[in-house]
Amino acid sequence: MRSRLLTRRSFLRGGAAAVSAALVAACQPAAPAVEKVVTEVAPAEPTPRPVTERITVEWMNWWGGHREVLMNNIIAVFEEEFPHIHVENQVQPWDAREQRAATAIASATPPGLLMVTRTEAQKFAHEGLIIPIDDYIASRGHDVYDIFLKSEIDAMKFVDKFWSYPLPGNFLDSTFFLYNKNLMRESGLDPDTPPVTWQDVDVAMQAMTTFEGGMLETLGLTGFLGRFPMWNYCNNGQYYSDDARQLLFNQPEGVETLEWIASLLEMAGGIEVHNAFLEGLDAQKADYPFYTDTLGMFAPNVSIFGHFQTHAPEMYADTNRWGVVLVPYNGNNPNAKPTGISGLIFTWHQVVGAVLPADVRDAAYEWLEFFTMREEGGGYFLLEQGRPSPVRRFNENPRYYETNPYWEQMLTIMEYDIGVPTTPVQLEVADALSRQLEQVWFGRKEPKEALDDAYDEAQPIVDAFWGES
């Protein structure tokens, strides 16, 4: 086992042409610039120590199953390089996860590193319970925007400070669609020219959607409900202002976006017919409609490739049957462009407790950097799962091309993701918006009324947060 672990140090050598980040630079929202909100605890400079003084970093996380084995492999390699540090892998059960995380970070003896969501990290930062890692970044001379995809590292930022490094990454969650070439052919569409604009989607939706006895027999597109924020950015809209103080989802771009989504739902026969078609279906099962040529397009996250290969291997191997396309945008808006959003609510952070002794904070940072930024760490962890990395150069590994026939396209698509500003009250804001969107799905409100009502409920929540700050 030891010799196998040692070979991890070079397993990610090699690669392909690097992808330019210029595609997203122009549309990236600026990080929020806000007054001092955070109780800062400056990390101490790392200092050499004798090997005999071994420090334990308790790492509290929720990555069980096959990922636990991968993590233990990485820890073994890490401890060979840092013999004065022991990482204790504390995999937690998922039940009551939020309460466990909040209790742990607020205790007098928090774990050295704690895995939390973006919203939780912002809340804990606001309460002074975790430390920023900016001093470590400066002392190591890291150019984090050169190392990581911009959308991913921006999601780690709050009040102009960084609180973690990204891993596994939340990009490619809304930036691409899979499309079924067989159903396109049968519907009289050209499988080599998948939809690029919303107007193309309308044509494809109408062609590929059929009914039998009032129920859907084939469906042109699903995954459009619940993705209003992503579609809004594909119409040059915004969720928050750049300083995260003002909600903007009810602006004209948002209203136009919601009207278009509602028209897709109407083409699908309405909410009840649409939901009945998808009831009980799961992309992790062989009978998923896309695999049986009864679903034309759907918007997955990047984990779909592993599920697809597992549950429909013959189709996965035949690129004449399916393809990948960048998320469509509103072709009637001259300022619109394909845009994915990264980490609006859910993206993982690994955070360091503020009350920890300086030497434990230093050791926790060493593990954080190794696990996220090193080839033997985050590179190995994600490649073994077939998932892309937020570290740019890791995605150039030839093994990705061997397992994903559309990897070259995915490299380009990654660069269309942007990070959007949020606040610690984002979950409450999202709940208010979701309740109003449901009113549109069931025909109880028009899009403008629903978005205005969502704004009226959610903006005071944002105002209250900044007022208290």
N, C-alpha and C positions, 0 to 999 in steps of 0.2 A: 504493500500500500504506500509506503514511504517513497519509493522510487517513482510511483505513478503520480503522487502529489507534486514531487519536485518538477516533473515535466510540465506542470501547469504554467510555469514561468514563461514559456515560449510558445504556448499553444495558439496564440492569436497573431503570430507573425504573418506578414504578407498582407495583401489587400488589393483593392482595385482603385480606380480613379476617385479622388475626393469630390464630394458634392458641394457646390458653392452655396453659401447661406444668403446670397444676395436676393434670392427669390422672396424671402420673407422680411428683409430688413425694412423695406419701405412701409409695410403695414403693421409693424410690431407696435402695440401700445406701449407708451413709456411706463416705467415702474412708478408707483405712487410716490409723490414727494410730499411728505406730511411732517407736521411738527413732532417734537419728541413725545412718543407715546409709551416707549418701552423702558422698563427698568433694566439698565445694562449691567452686566457682570462681565468684565473683560477677562478673556482667557489668558492664563499665564503662558509665557514662552516655554516651549518644550526644552527640558534640560536633560543631559545625559545622566544615567544612573547605573549603578552596579547591577549586574544580572541577578544578584542575590535578592534585590528588593523587587519582588514580583508584584505587579499591580493587577488586580482583577477588575475587568470591565464586564459588568452584568449587562447583557444585551437582550432587551425585552422586545420580542417581535411575534408576528403571527404567520410565519412562513413554515408551516409544518409539511408533512408528507414527503414527496420526493425532494422538495427544496431544502428540507432539513439536512439531508445527506450532502447536498451541494454546499451548504453553508459550513458544515463541519469540515469538509475538505478544505475550504478556503481558510477556515480558522487555523487548521493545522499548518498550512503554508505560512500564514501570517505570523504564527508564534515561533516559527523557525527564524524568521527575519527579525522579530521583536521578542526575544526570549524573556525580557523583563515584563511582558504584558500577557495576561491570560484572559481570553474572551470566553465568558460563560454564556452559552447559547440557551436563552430562556424562551423557548417557544411556548406561546400562550394559547389557550382555547379561545374560540371566537365568541362564545356567549358572553354578553355584557362587556364587549371589547372597549367601548367608549368609557365606561365607568372604570374599568381596570386601568386604562391609560391615564385618565385624569387623577385617579387616586395615587398611582405610582409617581407621577411627576410632581405632585403637590406634597409628597411625604418628606420627612426629614432625611431619608436615605433613598433618593430616587435611583433607578438603574443608571449605569454609565451612559447607555445609549438606548433611546426609546423610539419605537416605530409608531408614527402617528400620521394622520391625514393633514392636508394643507390647512384646512380650517382649524383643526386642533393646534397645529404648530403656531398659527397666527394668534390664536387665543392665548396659548401658553407664553408666547413672546410678549404679548400685550400685558400679561400679568407678571412678567419678570421671572418666570419659572425656568426658562431655558436661556442659553447664551447664544449670541451670534458667533459665526465662525470667521468673520472678516479679518480679524487679526491673524489668524492662522493662514488664511489665504494670502495676506500680504507678506507674512514672514516666509512662506514657501515660494513666493513669486509666481503664483498660479494666475494665468489668464483664463478665467473660467469660461469666458465666451469663446475662446479658441478651443477649449477642451470639450465643452458640452454644447448640444443644440440650444440655440437661444431660447426657444419656447420652454425648454425644460429647466434651465438654470433660472430663468425669470420667475418660474413658479416657486422657487425656493426663497424669493425675496419678499420682504415686508418691511415697511418704513425704512427703505433704502439700506437694509442690511440682509445678509444671507444667513439662513438658519440651518441649512443642510446642503448636501449634494443630492442630485436626483438618482434614484434607482428604485424600481426598474424603469420608471418613466411612464408618463401618461399621454405621450403623443400618439399619433395614429389611432386615436379613438373616434375621430369624426372627420378624417381627412380623405378617406377613400371608400369606394364601393366595390363589391364583387358583382359581376354581371354574368348572366347565364347566356352563353352564345347559342345553345340549342333552342331555347325559348325565343330568342331574338329571331333566329332563322325561321322558325315556325310561324312567327307573327309578321313576317315580311320585312323585317328590319335587317340592316347590314351589321353583322357581329363585329366587323372590323372598325366600325365607327360608333362606339358607345356614346351615351349622352355627355355633353360638355356643359350645356347651359340648362337652366330651369325649363326653358322652352323645349329643349330636346327631351327632357324628362317627361314633360306633358305628352309628347308624341309617343314615347316609348311606353308610358303608363297606359295610355288608351289602347295601344296595339297589343300589349301583353296581358291585359286584364280581361278575363272572361268569366261569365256567370253560368250556373246551371241550377235551375230551380230556385232562383233568388239568392243562392249562395255562391261564393267565389270558387271557381274551378282553377283558375290561374291568376296570379297577382303580379303586376308589373314591378311594384316597388313597395318595400316595407322599411321600417326604421326611420320614417319621417316624423312620427309622433315622438315627443320627448326630446327632440333635437332642435327646438326653436332657437336656442342661443347660437348653435353652430350655423344654421341656415341664415340667421340674421347677419352674422359676420360675412357670409357669402353674398350679402346684399349691401355691403359697406355700412352695416349697422354696428352698434356697440351695446354692451351690457351695462358697463360702468363708464363714467368719465375716467380719464387717465389717472386722476388722483384718487379714484375709488370713493369719492364723496357724493356723486350724483348718478342715479340710475337713468339709463338712456334707452332701455328696451322698448319704450312706448313711443319713440319718435317715428316719423313717417316710414323710415326703412323697416322698422319692426312691424308696423301695421301691415305694410305690403307683404312682408315675409309671412306673417301669420295668415293673411288672406290666401296666399299661395298654398301653404300647408293644408288649410281647410279645403281647398279645391282638390288636392290629392286625395284627401280622405273621402270626399264626395265621389271621385272616380272609383274608389275602392268599395263603394256601396254603403258608406257610413260607418260609424264607429262599431256598431254591433256586428255587422257583417265582416268588417276587417278583423275584429278581435276573434270572432268565431273561426276564421280561417287559420289564425295563428295559435289558437288555444291548445295548450299542452305541448306545443312544438318547441324544439330546442336544437340549436346548431351543433350540439354535442351528441346528436343522435342521427343514425343513418337515414331516418325517414324525414329529415328536415326538407321542406319544399324546394330549396335551392338544389339539393342533391338529386331530387327526383324530377327536375325540369318543370316545376309548377310555380316557381318564384323567379322573377326576372332579375331583380337587383335588391341588394340589402346593404345596410351600413353597419359593419361589425367593428370591433376593435382588433388590434393586431394579433390577439391570441387566436383568431379564427384560423390561421394557417395550420396550427398544430391540430386543432379539432377537425378541420377539413381533411387533413392527411390521414388522421386516425379513423374517421367514420365514413369517408367516401374516397378511399385511396385510388381507385381506378379513375374516378373523375378528376381527382387532384392531379394525377399524372398526365392527364390529357388536356393540354391548353387549348385545344380546339373546342372544348366544351365550356370553358369559363375564362374570365379575364378580370383585370383590375383597372379601375378608372378613378381619376382624381374627383373629389367632391364637386358636383356641378354648382355654378353660380348664376345669378340673375343676369342674363344676357341683355336685358332691357335697361340695365343701370350701367352707364359708362364708367362708373367708379368701382363697380363690383369686381371681385376676383375670387378664385378658389381659396378658401381659408378654413383651416381646422383650428380648433381651440384646445389648448392643453391645460388641464388642471383647474378648471373652473371651480370645482368642488373637491374632487377626489384625486389626490396624488400623494404618494408616500414620502414622508420625511423621516430622517433618523436624527433625533435631537438630543442635545447634551444638557443635563440638569444644571441649573445655576448654583445650587447649594453644594455641589460636589467639591471635594478638595481639588486643588489646582492640579496635582499630579494625576488624579483620576480623570479630570477633564482632558488633560493632555493625552493620556492613553486612549480615551474614548475617541478623540479626534483622529489619532493614528489609525484606529480601526475603521472609522467612518471613511477616511480618505482611501484606505486600502480596499475596502469593500465596494466602494463606488467608482474609483478612478483607476484602479490598477487592472492590468490584463488578467492576473491570477485571481483577482477578486470579482468585481462586477462584470468584467468581460466574460470570464468563465461561467459565472452564474447565469447570465442571460443567454449566452450562446448555447449552453446545454439545454435550455428550454426553447430554443428556436425563436427567442424574442429579440427585437432590435434593442440597441443600447442608446442611452442618451449621450454617451461618449462618441463623438463623431467617428474617430478612426477605427473603433472596434467594429463598426458596421461594414467595414471594407473587407472583412475576413472572407476568404473564398468559401468557407463552409456554408455561409448564408446562401450563396448562389446555388450550392448543391442541394439545399433543402427547400428553396423557394424559387419556382421558375420565374417569378415576377420581381425578384429582388432588386434589379436595376431600376425598375419603375418605383419601387418602394423607397429607394434612396432619394429619388427626386421628390416624391410625395412628402417625405419627412420634412422637407424644408418649407412646406406651406403651412405648417403649424405655427401658431402664435400663442404666447402666454398672455392671459388677460388679468387685469388687476382684480382683486377681491378683498373682502374684509372678514374678520372673525364671525360676523353675523350672516355670512353668505347662505348657510343652510336655512335660516329663517326667511331670507329674501327669496330663495329658490322655492320654498314651500308656498309662499304667497303667490308667486308666479304660476306654479304648477296647478294650484287650485283654480285659478282663473282660466288657464288653458283648457282645463277639463270642461269648463262651461262652454267653450267654443266647440270642442269635440262633440258634445251632446246637443249642440244647436241652441243653447240657452242664451248665449250672448254673441254679439258681433265682435270681430277681432279688436277693433279700436276700443270699444267699451271694456272688454276684458283686460287689455293691456293697461288702460288708464286706471282701472280698479286695482290691478296688481301694483301699479306704481303708487297709488294712494295708500295702499297698505304697507308696502315695503320701504318706501323712501323715509318715513318716520323712524323705521328700525335703524336704517343707516345713519340718519341724523342723530338719533339717540346715542349710537356708538361713538360717533365723533364728538358729540357734546360732552359725554362723560370723559372722553380722552383729553 
